Amino acid sequence: MTIDAPRLEASDEAAWRRFVVRVIAVFVVVLAATFAFVILIDPYDSGRFPSIGISGVSDVSQRTLNVSLGRSEKFDAAIFGNSHGQLLDPERLSQSTGLSFVQLTIPGTFAPEQLAMMHWFIRHHPRIGALVLVADRLWCSEHPESWNWFPFWLYGDSDVEYIVHSLNARSAGAAWRRIKYAMGLLEPSRPRGYDDYEKARPADYRFDFPKRVPSVRRLTAVIDLSARAFPAIDRLAAELAAAPAGTPLVVVFPPVYYAALPNAPQRIAELRECKARLERLAARTPHGGLLDYLVDSPLTRDQASFQDLDHHRAPVARRIEQEITGVLKGLTAASR
C-alpha cells in the first residue's frame, strides 16, 4: 500500500496549522487572564480602572509605594525630593500646619522623577494645601538627566502605557503581594511614607570628614546667566500652572557640609541664578517662598549636623520643618 505524498503533506500542514492556532489561543488566554488579574488587583493601587477594592498596599520601595500614597485623599500636602529631603517628618508638619502631609521623596532621584511624582499628586488632588520641594544642585542642570531606573509609566497620564508595562512578572508579583496584604499576611506600608534613614545607622557610626577643606570661594566677578536655560524649573512652572488655584510652593535647599559647596565661579553663579529663579517662582504662590540652607554658615560648618557630606541629621530636619511651617503660616521670611 502506498501513501499519497501530496495528501500526507496536506495532512501535516493542517496539523501544523492546528498546533499554531492552539499556541496562539493559549497565548491570548494567558494574556487576557494576566490583563484581568492586573486590572482587578491593581498591584500598585493606581486607581486607573475599576478593581476589587483592596485599600492600600504593602510595599517597601518608594518608587512604587508612592503611586498609592500620591493619589490618596487622606493627604492635601506633600514633600518631594530625594534623600536630601527624606528626614522631613510629614507627621510633625501635619501637626504644626494643620495640613495633612505625605512624604513622597524617593532616594536617588533627579529632577525629572520628582516632577513626575509632583504631576501625579497634582493630578489627583482638586485642592492642595502645600507643595514642599526639597531641591538640590541637580535642579540647576542645563540638561537634567533621568535616573537609571524609574517607572515613569506608573505616574504618567497614559492608561495604555500603564497596561503595556504592567504585563510582566514584576507587576504579577506586586499583585500577589497585594492579595497577601488583603488577607492580613503582610503589614501595610508606612502610612505617610516616612522613612527615617538614621534609624538604620549603627550606634558607633562615625563619618570621616575631610581634614583639609579648600576655602569656600565667593563670587566676585559678574557672570550673566539670565539667558541660561533651567529646564527643570520651566517644567516645575508648568506643573504649578496646572495645580489648583492658590497652591503654595515652598522650595528648600537643604544644607550640605561646607566642604561640599561649589567652589568654581561658574558653578557658584549657576547655583545663585537657579536659586533666584526658584525663589521668584515660589514667591508667586500664596505663602510660598524659598528657604536656602545651601550656603557657608555656622550650620554647614558643624560636623555634628551631618551624617556625611551631603545628608543632614534629625535636629537639622526639625529646624527646617519649623521654618517651613513658619513660611506656610506667614510667620517666617522665606528668603534666608
C-alpha positions in Angstrom: 0.0 0.0 0.0 1.4 3.4 -1.0 0.8 6.7 0.7 -0.1 9.7 -1.5 2.7 12.2 -0.8 0.6 15.3 -1.5 -2.1 14.1 0.8 0.5 13.4 3.5 1.9 16.9 3.1 -1.6 18.4 3.3 -2.3 16.4 6.5 1.0 17.6 8.1 0.3 21.2 7.1 -3.2 21.0 8.6 -1.8 19.5 11.8 0.8 22.3 12.0 -1.9 25.0 11.5 -3.9 23.4 14.3 -0.9 23.5 16.5 -0.1 27.1 15.7 -3.8 28.1 16.4 -3.7 26.3 19.8 -0.5 28.1 20.7 -1.9 31.5 19.8 -5.1 30.7 21.6 -3.2 29.7 24.7 -1.2 32.9 24.5 -4.3 35.0 24.1 -6.0 33.3 27.0 -2.9 33.7 29.3 -2.5 37.4 28.2 -6.2 38.1 28.8 -6.1 36.4 32.2 -2.9 38.3 33.2 -4.6 41.5 32.0 -7.7 40.8 34.0 -5.6 39.9 37.0 -3.6 43.1 36.9 -6.7 45.2 36.3 -8.8 43.7 39.1 -6.0 43.5 41.7 -4.4 46.9 40.8 -0.9 45.9 42.0 0.2 49.5 42.8 -3.1 50.9 43.8 -3.1 53.2 40.9 -6.9 53.6 40.8 -6.9 53.8 37.0 -9.6 51.1 36.4 -12.4 49.5 38.5 -10.9 46.9 40.8 -11.9 44.5 43.5 -11.5 47.3 46.1 -8.4 46.5 48.1 -7.4 49.5 50.1 -3.7 50.4 50.4 -0.6 48.4 49.6 2.3 46.6 51.3 5.4 48.0 49.6 8.9 49.0 50.8 10.0 50.7 47.6 9.1 54.4 47.4 9.3 54.2 43.6 6.1 52.1 43.6 4.7 52.8 47.0 4.2 56.5 46.1 1.6 55.6 43.5 -0.8 54.7 46.2 0.3 57.5 48.6 0.4 60.2 45.9 -3.3 59.7 44.9 -4.6 59.2 48.4 -7.4 61.6 49.5 -6.0 61.4 53.1 -3.4 64.0 52.2 -3.6 67.5 50.9 0.1 68.4 51.1 3.3 66.6 50.0 7.1 66.7 50.3 9.1 66.0 47.1 12.8 65.4 46.6 15.4 62.7 47.1 17.3 61.5 50.2 18.2 65.1 51.0 14.6 65.7 52.0 13.9 62.2 53.4 14.2 63.2 57.1 11.4 65.8 57.0 8.7 64.2 59.0 5.2 64.6 57.5 3.5 63.8 60.8 5.3 66.7 62.5 4.5 69.1 59.6 0.9 68.0 59.7 0.6 68.8 63.4 2.3 72.2 63.1 0.5 73.4 59.9 -3.0 71.8 60.2 -2.5 70.2 56.8 -2.2 66.5 56.1 1.3 65.9 54.7 2.7 62.8 52.9 6.4 62.0 52.2 6.9 61.4 48.5 10.7 61.8 48.4 12.5 59.0 46.6 16.2 58.4 47.3 18.4 58.6 44.3 16.1 60.5 42.1 16.8 63.6 40.0 14.5 66.5 39.0 12.6 64.6 36.2 11.5 61.8 38.6 10.5 64.4 41.3 8.5 66.3 38.7 6.7 63.1 37.6 5.8 62.4 41.3 4.5 66.0 41.7 2.5 65.7 38.5 0.8 62.5 39.9 0.0 64.2 43.2 -1.4 67.4 41.5 -3.5 65.3 39.1 -5.3 63.5 42.0 -6.0 66.5 44.3 -8.5 69.2 43.5 -7.3 71.1 46.5 -3.7 71.3 47.7 -2.6 72.9 50.9 1.1 72.9 50.2 3.8 71.6 47.9 7.3 71.3 49.5 10.1 70.8 47.1 13.5 69.8 48.6 15.8 70.8 45.8 19.5 70.4 45.3 22.1 71.3 42.7 20.7 68.7 40.2 17.8 71.1 39.7 20.2 73.6 38.3 21.5 71.4 35.5 21.1 72.7 31.9 20.5 69.2 30.7 18.7 67.3 33.5 19.0 63.6 33.2 16.7 60.8 34.5 17.6 58.2 37.0 18.8 54.8 35.7 15.5 53.1 36.6 12.3 54.9 37.4 8.8 53.8 36.4 7.6 56.9 34.7 4.7 54.9 33.2 3.3 54.4 36.7 2.9 58.2 37.2 2.1 59.2 33.6 -1.3 60.1 32.1 -1.5 57.2 29.6 -3.5 54.2 30.7 -2.4 52.3 27.6 1.2 52.8 28.6 0.4 51.7 32.1 -1.2 48.5 30.9 1.6 47.6 28.5 4.2 48.0 31.2 2.1 46.2 33.8 2.0 42.9 31.8 5.2 41.4 33.3 6.4 39.3 36.2 7.2 42.3 38.4 3.6 43.5 38.3 2.3 40.0 38.8 4.5 39.7 41.9 3.2 43.0 43.2 -0.4 41.8 42.6 0.2 38.6 44.6 1.8 40.7 47.4 -1.3 42.9 47.5 -3.5 39.8 47.7 -1.5 38.6 50.7 -1.7 42.1 52.2 -5.5 42.0 51.8 -5.5 38.6 53.6 -3.7 40.1 56.5 -0.4 38.2 55.8 1.6 41.3 55.2 2.0 44.5 57.1 0.7 47.7 55.5 3.2 50.3 54.1 4.2 53.3 56.1 1.0 55.4 56.4 2.7 58.7 55.4 5.7 57.3 53.5 8.2 58.5 56.2 11.5 56.5 56.2 14.0 57.7 58.8 17.4 56.6 57.5 19.1 57.5 60.8 17.3 54.5 62.5 19.4 52.1 60.5 22.7 53.7 61.4 24.9 51.8 63.9 25.3 53.5 67.3 29.1 53.7 66.7 28.8 55.2 63.3 31.4 57.9 62.5 31.9 59.7 59.2 35.4 60.7 58.3 35.1 64.4 57.4 37.9 65.7 55.3 40.8 67.1 57.3 41.7 69.7 54.8 39.0 71.7 53.1 39.5 74.2 50.3 38.5 77.7 51.3 34.9 78.5 50.2 35.1 80.9 47.3 32.7 83.8 47.0 31.6 85.1 43.6 33.1 88.5 42.9 33.0 88.7 39.1 29.7 89.3 37.3 28.6 86.2 35.4 25.4 86.9 33.4 23.3 83.8 33.3 19.9 85.5 32.6 19.7 83.7 29.2 20.7 80.3 30.5 18.2 77.5 30.4 17.0 75.7 33.5 14.6 73.1 32.0 13.6 71.6 35.3 12.5 74.9 36.7 10.5 75.6 33.5 8.8 72.2 33.9 8.0 73.0 37.6 6.4 76.2 36.5 4.2 74.2 34.1 3.2 71.8 36.8 2.3 74.8 39.1 0.2 76.3 36.4 -1.8 73.1 36.3 -2.2 72.9 40.1 -5.4 74.1 41.8 -5.5 77.8 42.3 -3.9 79.1 45.5 -1.5 76.1 45.8 1.5 77.2 48.0 5.0 76.2 47.0 7.9 76.1 49.5 11.3 75.3 48.0 14.0 74.2 50.4 17.7 74.0 49.5 18.9 71.7 52.4 22.4 72.2 53.8 25.5 70.2 52.9 28.8 70.2 54.8 30.6 73.3 53.7 33.4 71.2 52.1 30.8 70.1 49.5 29.7 73.6 48.5 30.6 74.5 44.9 33.9 76.2 44.5 34.3 77.1 40.8 33.0 80.5 39.9 30.8 79.2 37.1 29.1 76.7 39.4 28.6 79.3 42.1 27.0 81.6 39.6 24.7 78.8 38.2 23.6 77.9 41.7 22.8 81.6 42.5 20.8 82.1 39.4 19.0 78.8 39.9 18.0 79.8 43.5 16.8 83.2 42.3 14.5 81.7 39.7 13.1 79.1 42.1 12.6 81.9 44.6 10.7 84.0 42.1 8.5 81.1 41.1 7.7 80.1 44.7 7.1 83.7 45.7 4.3 84.0 43.2 2.3 81.4 45.2 0.4 82.3 48.4 2.5 81.8 51.5 5.2 80.3 49.3 8.9 81.0 49.1 12.4 79.6 49.3 14.4 78.5 52.3 18.1 78.5 51.5 20.5 76.5 53.7 22.9 75.7 50.9 25.3 78.4 52.0 28.5 78.7 54.0 27.2 79.2 57.6 27.8 78.1 61.1 25.3 75.3 60.5 27.1 73.9 57.4 30.5 74.0 59.3 29.1 72.0 62.2 30.0 68.3 61.7 27.5 67.2 64.3 24.7 68.4 62.0 25.7 65.9 59.2 25.6 62.2 58.7 28.0 62.6 55.7 29.0 65.4 53.4 25.5 65.6 51.8 23.0 64.5 54.4 21.9 66.4 57.5 20.8 64.8 60.7 17.5 64.9 62.6 18.0 68.1 64.6 18.5 70.0 61.3 15.4 68.4 59.8 13.4 69.6 62.9 14.7 73.1 62.3 13.7 73.0 58.6 10.3 71.7 59.5 9.7 74.7 61.8 10.7 77.2 59.2 8.5 75.5 56.5 5.7 75.8 59.0 6.5 79.5 59.5 6.5 80.2 55.8 3.2 78.5 55.2 1.6 80.4 58.1 3.2 83.7 57.0 5.3 83.9 60.2 8.8 83.3 58.7 10.5 85.2 55.9 11.1 82.8 53.1 14.4 84.0 51.8 17.2 83.4 54.3 
